[in-house]
Amino acid sequence: MPQTVYRRPWPTWLLAALSLPLSIAWVVLIIVEGASGAALIVGAIDILVLIVFTLLDPEVTIASRKIMPDGTVVNVRRPIVGFKRLESPLGVTGGYEVRIDGYRYEPAYIRL
């Protein structure tokens, strides 16, 4: 059974490029206008961007333990969301081997 790893569908700098200006605008609006409607909207958009990018990041995983059919207990990591077109199978030998970090990587809970 091969392991599955995922590549990130966006460049690493994109989150900072979106979130940093929104965070600065949010702080400036709070300082200038107080808790106005515009400040709440910009803050909500900033938080929404952070949540979406965090959930879609393939490096955000849920770790658990799994008992394999032969009785061995293996530490497993699975991403929350993974894109099918960005997945790569590893270890096609059919064994239950773990990677050097001590985890076995399985398909994401939600595959898009």
LINFENMO-V367536 format. One record per residue. N is the residue number from 1. RES is the residue in one letter. SS is DSSP state (h for helix, s for strand, l for the rest). PHI is phi as a letter, one per 20 degrees, with the letter a starting at -180 (* if undefined). OMEGA is omega in whole degrees, -180 to 180 (999 if undefined). Layout:
BEGIN
n=<N/N>
res=<RES/RES>
ss=<SS/SS>
phi=<PHI/PHI>
omega=<OMEGA/OMEGA>
END
This chain:
BEGIN
n=<1/2/3/4/5/6/7/8/9/10/11/12/13/14/15/16/17/18/19/20/21/22/23/24/25/26/27/28/29/30/31/32/33/34/35/36/37/38/39/40/41/42/43/44/45/46/47/48/49/50/51/52/53/54/55/56/57/58/59/60/61/62/63/64/65/66/67/68/69/70/71/72/73/74/75/76/77/78/79/80/81/82/83/84/85/86/87/88/89/90/91/92/93/94/95/96/97/98/99/100/101/102/103/104/105/106/107/108/109/110/111/112>
res=<M/P/Q/T/V/Y/R/R/P/W/P/T/W/L/L/A/A/L/S/L/P/L/S/I/A/W/V/V/L/I/I/V/E/G/A/S/G/A/A/L/I/V/G/A/I/D/I/L/V/L/I/V/F/T/L/L/D/P/E/V/T/I/A/S/R/K/I/M/P/D/G/T/V/V/N/V/R/R/P/I/V/G/F/K/R/L/E/S/P/L/G/V/T/G/G/Y/E/V/R/I/D/G/Y/R/Y/E/P/A/Y/I/R/L>
ss=<l/l/s/s/s/s/l/l/l/l/l/l/h/h/h/h/h/h/h/h/h/h/h/h/h/h/h/h/h/h/h/h/h/l/l/l/h/h/h/h/h/h/h/h/h/h/h/h/h/h/h/h/h/h/h/h/l/l/l/l/s/s/s/s/s/s/s/l/l/l/l/l/s/s/s/s/s/s/s/l/s/s/l/h/h/h/s/s/s/s/l/l/l/l/l/l/l/l/l/l/l/l/l/s/s/s/l/l/l/s/s/l>
phi=<*/f/e/c/c/c/e/f/e/c/f/f/f/f/f/f/f/e/f/f/f/f/f/f/f/f/f/f/f/f/f/f/d/m/e/e/f/f/f/f/f/f/f/f/f/f/f/f/f/f/f/f/f/f/f/e/f/f/e/e/c/d/e/b/d/c/e/e/g/e/n/f/e/c/f/c/c/c/f/f/c/c/e/g/f/d/e/c/f/c/m/e/f/n/e/d/f/d/e/f/e/n/c/d/d/d/g/f/f/d/d/d>
omega=<-177/173/-178/173/-176/173/178/-176/180/177/-175/-177/-174/180/179/-179/178/-172/-177/177/178/179/178/179/179/179/-180/179/178/180/-175/-173/-175/-178/-179/179/-180/179/179/180/180/178/179/178/179/180/178/178/180/-180/-179/180/179/-179/-178/-179/-178/177/174/-174/172/-179/178/176/-178/175/-179/-179/180/176/179/177/-175/172/-174/171/177/174/177/-180/176/179/-176/-177/-179/180/-180/177/177/174/-177/-178/180/180/180/-176/177/180/-175/178/176/-179/171/-176/-178/-179/-177/177/179/-180/-179/999>
END
